[in-house]
Amino acid sequence: MTAALPDRQHLALRNLARKNAGEEVGWINIADAIALAEAGLCRRTAEGWKITTEGQALLAVGPDATPPDSSDVVPMFANDAKSRD
C-alpha cells in the first residue's frame, strides 16, 4: 500500500515517523498531512502532526520500512534553510 501514496505524502509519512522517533525533520507540508489524516495515517494534535499506528504499520510493510538515516530528509519548501524568527 505504500506505493499507492504519492511521493510527497510518502515522504511526509516517513518524516512523521522520524519525528515520532525523536529525530529532527523538515517541515511537513500541510496539504500532505491533511491527506494523510483523511486516510487515518496521521492526526493533528496540539503539539503538531503525529503519525498513527496505521501510518507506522504502513511504513513497516513497505520497501522503505527502515530508512538507513535521516540524511535524505528534503525540506518541503525552498526557504526552509532560512532562519525563522
C-alpha positions in Angstrom: 0.0 0.0 0.0 3.0 2.3 0.4 3.4 2.6 -3.3 -0.2 3.9 -3.5 0.8 7.1 -1.7 2.1 9.9 -3.9 5.8 10.5 -3.3 5.2 13.7 -1.3 2.8 12.0 1.0 5.1 9.1 1.5 8.0 11.4 2.3 5.7 13.3 4.8 4.7 10.0 6.4 8.4 8.9 6.7 9.2 12.4 8.2 6.4 11.9 10.8 7.7 8.5 11.7 11.2 10.0 12.2 9.7 12.9 14.2 7.9 10.3 16.4 11.2 8.6 17.0 12.6 11.9 18.3 14.6 12.9 15.2 14.6 16.4 13.8 12.8 16.6 10.5 12.0 19.2 7.9 8.6 20.9 7.7 5.6 18.7 6.9 3.5 20.1 4.0 0.0 20.9 5.3 -1.7 19.5 2.2 0.2 16.2 2.5 -0.6 16.0 6.2 -4.3 16.6 5.7 -4.4 13.9 3.0 -2.6 11.5 5.4 -5.0 12.4 8.2 -8.0 11.8 5.9 -6.6 8.3 5.3 -6.1 7.7 9.0 -2.3 7.7 8.7 -1.6 10.7 11.0 -3.6 13.1 13.2 -3.3 16.7 14.3 -2.6 17.4 18.0 -1.7 20.5 20.0 2.0 19.6 19.5 1.7 19.2 15.7 1.1 16.3 13.3 1.6 12.8 14.8 1.8 9.5 12.9 -0.8 7.0 13.8 -0.4 3.3 14.4 -1.9 2.7 11.0 0.7 5.0 9.5 3.5 3.2 11.2 2.2 -0.1 10.1 2.0 1.1 6.5 5.7 2.1 6.6 6.7 -1.2 8.3 5.4 -3.3 5.5 6.7 -1.1 2.7 10.1 -1.3 1.0 11.3 1.8 2.9 10.4 0.3 6.3 13.8 1.2 7.9 15.5 4.2 6.3 19.2 4.0 7.0 19.4 7.5 8.4 17.7 10.9 8.2 20.2 12.5 5.9 17.8 12.2 2.9 15.2 14.5 4.6 14.2 17.0 2.0 12.8 20.4 3.0 9.2 20.9 1.9 9.8 24.5 0.9 12.7 26.2 -0.8 13.1 28.7 2.0 13.4 26.1 4.8 17.1 26.7 5.1 16.4 30.3 6.2 16.2 31.2 9.8 12.7 31.5 11.2 12.4 34.3 13.8 
